[in-house]
Amino acid sequence: VQTKATAILQNMLQQVGPLRPLMFAGESGTRKTSTIESFVATLRQEAFSRLDIKMSCRTSSLDVQRNIEANIEKVTGNIYGARNG
């Protein structure tokens, strides 16, 4: 069931998501995860790779950085990309 809040999230993803990083935060049960997963499922797999990072109040910025760095590799210069395979 679409609500005003999910419509706003979907619109933000469609309009801003391709241009800028987004982070959704809010109360549990407000369909943040399912809205984002639906959007990600529409992206071309050959152009995008997916990395799910589960976060909680105990997640530190270092935890996020290590998770990202463990899943990318340096391609050339300052360019990084998803690991092959």
Phi, psi and omega in degrees: 000122180281134176245175177299320181295316180291327176296320178295315179299315180298317180296317178299316179299316183290321185273317187258327184309315179292343186256326187219151174295145178231148172224125178259132177226147179166185181300149176291150178084013181259015173068027177297308183297312183294326178293316180293317179298321177296318179295314181299325180296339179275349182282149179291123183296330181284344181256341184227146171242156187244136174224112177273128176236112178279130183238151176216185179293345180264357181283126179262164177297327177294322176300315180295314180300314180297320179297315179294311182297331179288345184244008177230165175221155179285126180272304177194143179052241179259019183257127179241155178207175180295147176295144176289143176102000000 
